[in-house]
Amino acid sequence: AYEIKECDWSSDVCSSDLLIHNFSLLHDDVEDGSDTRRGRSTVWTFAGVAHAINAGDGMFTLAHLAMYRLEAAGVDPPRMVAASRELHEAAMRLVEGQYLDISFEERSDVTLDEYLRMAGGKTAAMFAAPFAIGALLAGASPATVDAYREFGRRLGLADRKSTRLNSSHIPLSRMPS
């Protein structure tokens, strides 16, 4: 059993995940040529492509630097490394999901399974990471960490379905309930 206690690391973990997510949105806007996101001008439209990419890269770097602050918050090195690995794996799933998303733009035959794999690599990966990292840093068993990761993944899929953050490749009616 483990105990949830007050901690100094939660803001570092949440900041890291949010920075990774926002880095991906800056790059996504450039890759898709999107002029707006959530009703606002995208960075590349007023600062240029190079600055948008550079800002995204800076966010990616800051995310990893924030994870190093876990040691100063008293997290033991093996847990800090495990937490960083969780974030890195989520970032890799996000990149893979973006690859699929870009490839779907030229296809009209995207299957539901392919769409869910893509969504699982984007929004869902970034929802899953902080839940898994929080459980890991709280001292949860591997099975509990896995359960929290899956909970976050499912929340991410629900968010993806309900908000349809990016262009849709499959009609909402064909997505699972």
WOVEN-V756471 format. One record per helix or strand of 2 or more residues. SS is the DSSP state (helix for helix, strand for strand). FROM is the first residue (numbers start at 0). TO is the last residue. If there is no record, write none. Layout:
[[SS:FROM:TO] [SS:FROM:TO]]
This chain:
[[helix:9:31] [strand:35:36] [strand:39:40] [helix:42:46] [helix:48:71] [helix:76:103] [helix:111:120] [helix:122:136] [helix:141:162] [helix:171:173]]
